[in-house]
Amino acid sequence: MHNGKIPAELFEYIVQLVDDLDDLLALSLVSKRHAEVALRYSHYRHIRCDIARVKLWEELSKTPTFARQVHRLELVAENSAIISSVLVPQPFREESTPIFAQFQGETDPHRYKEKYQKLIDSFLPALKEMSNLRSLYWIPRAEVANMHFVGLVYDTVAECCPNLRQTHSLFEEPCQSSTTCRAGLQCDYQIRKRLDCPFMNLSSISLILQGRHGNNGWSSFFSVLTLNNPSLQSLHLECISSRHSMTGTPDVSVILSYSHWLQLVRLSIKGHIRLYPDNMDIGQRQRLLGEFLVRHPKLQYLRLRSDVRSYIQSQEHPDGIANLPGLPRLLSLDVHGDFRLEGIPLCMMSRSLEYLMLGAEYPPNDSFAQQRILVILKYTAFSSLRTLVVPPESLTLLEGLPVVCPLLERFSFIYSQTHFLRIPLNLAKSRSTALSKLKKLTHLGGFFVYINLQCHPTFAKLLQKLATSTELKFIEIFDKMKNCAQWMEIERDEEGHYSGWSCTNARIDLYYETWGNILPGTGVMLPHRNQLCFARM
């Protein structure tokens, strides 16, 4: 179709119908006229900035045509390093600096709230015009002073953004009563229009939860969350402790008890979230989790990282696991906290597992935990396990890894400030020999350096042996003094032979692009925030 035969208004309308940004950029390559129109709209397709872009919000509210082109909106904190990678049209790039200068040193929560209110007042009219918004990311500063603004924003989203499919935000416990509320003057009860879950028909939800009211408002929230989002595919819940009250602990056992998402592929639970009611015995817990897995037949990526300690642990025998009908084929499993190593129900194991992370928080040095890991690994011996992450107490596992996990590509020890045991990089001969038998090995992580890497002959021989016998690319190491991660990159010639190594400080792009997401589907929604590495999981 020739460009000149299309009326200008019709051509502009066609450009507005293009959803994918890559398609829009490809359209701009057709001709100069295509480029002028397509690029004008592409600047608004994906916006990443802070809330203080008052002129930008005014432009979008006055020009609904541009507002309707916004498909992905990421609002980052004013003190975030992500500001260096803002995505806004050129005229609005330098706007926020003088505005946020007013916030520096502001300690009075009421004055901060007044200033933030002005920014919200300019943002909401623009948000109302974003009817084609697909993805929203917004985690405001955690100060109590502006927590209630989350409700206002999501009330607007629920009313004016029917095409929203993904959300990543901070959400406060819904308040059901202003008379018994423990949040005091900071309660949003008088401001909110909706007291239940504002999310509807979403495919991906990632929420950081904060409970301050202490009135059990979460029960109705999660009931509506399940009812309003029948096609949910990805769910991440993370609860942060309240700064003013520890009583607002959500009971998210309703997720395990009643959720029924047939399309759910990814589930991640993290933080101060209780997975089981206190009065459940071992058998009830096993049945609850087993029934949950059966109700979600497409589940592939599961992360359960509850910080709430459980005193009753499951010791289920692995022989009865294979007979449990209807289990989904898990590809990725990450269990911590409430699922201590000696208490991991083996019904969560699947012979399709490719990524396995096991954490031991209570207690850190338990001989039974090591035996539990061996049982789990033997159970998955015939699977295609590619990534394994274990606590540092499991050093003795190295010698058996080549037999149990012959396809292992990435292996690491979880580093934690609470662990006194630190694995040196110059391992004993028997253990380094075991690592060299892992022919597919590409990444190692969680090691400490107690030697001078440049001058230690034993280390040089060890590294050369590993690199020659395996496909090793990177080693994550921790300096004894600095206690921070560095990356040791293995250098190879054109034929793939080992030719040396070099060290570099940890970088975000190295985490994401080179390491990749070691537990697919369990990271946060945004790639530039997905700083996944073994030491910081």
Sequence and secondary structure as in RCSB ss.txt:
>XXXX:A:sequence
MHNGKIPAELFEYIVQLVDDLDDLLALSLVSKRHAEVALRYSHYRHIRCDIARVKLWEELSKTPTFARQVHRLEL
VAENSAIISSVLVPQPFREESTPIFAQFQGETDPHRYKEKYQKLIDSFLPALKEMSNLRSLYWIPRAEVANMHFV
GLVYDTVAECCPNLRQTHSLFEEPCQSSTTCRAGLQCDYQIRKRLDCPFMNLSSISLILQGRHGNNGWSSFFSVL
TLNNPSLQSLHLECISSRHSMTGTPDVSVILSYSHWLQLVRLSIKGHIRLYPDNMDIGQRQRLLGEFLVRHPKLQ
YLRLRSDVRSYIQSQEHPDGIANLPGLPRLLSLDVHGDFRLEGIPLCMMSRSLEYLMLGAEYPPNDSFAQQRILV
ILKYTAFSSLRTLVVPPESLTLLEGLPVVCPLLERFSFIYSQTHFLRIPLNLAKSRSTALSKLKKLTHLGGFFVY
INLQCHPTFAKLLQKLATSTELKFIEIFDKMKNCAQWMEIERDEEGHYSGWSCTNARIDLYYETWGNILPGTGVM
LPHRNQLCFARM
>XXXX:A:secstr
  GGGS HHHHHHHHHT   HHHHHHHTTS HHHHHHHHHHHHHHEEEE TT HHHHHHHHH HHHHTT  EEEE
  TT GGGGG B  GGGTTSHHHHHGGGTT   HHHHHHHHHHHHHHHHHHHHT TT  EEEE     GGGTTHH
HHHHHHHHHH TT  EEEEEEE     SSS SSGGG  TTT S  S    S SEEEEEEE  S S THHHHHHHH
HHH TT  EEEEEEE  SS S    BTHHHHHH   TT  EEEEEES B S TT  HHHHHHHHHHHHHH TT  
EEEEEE S  SS     GGGTTT TT    SEEEEEETS GGG  GGG  TT  EEEE   SSSS HHHHHHHHH
HHHHTTTS   EEEE GGGGGGGGGHHHH TT  EEEE   TT    EESS  HHHHHHHHT TT  EEEEEEE 
S TTT HHHHHHHHHHHHHS   EEEEEETTT  EEEEEEEE TTS EEEEEEEE  HHIIIIII  SSTT S S
 GGG    GGG 
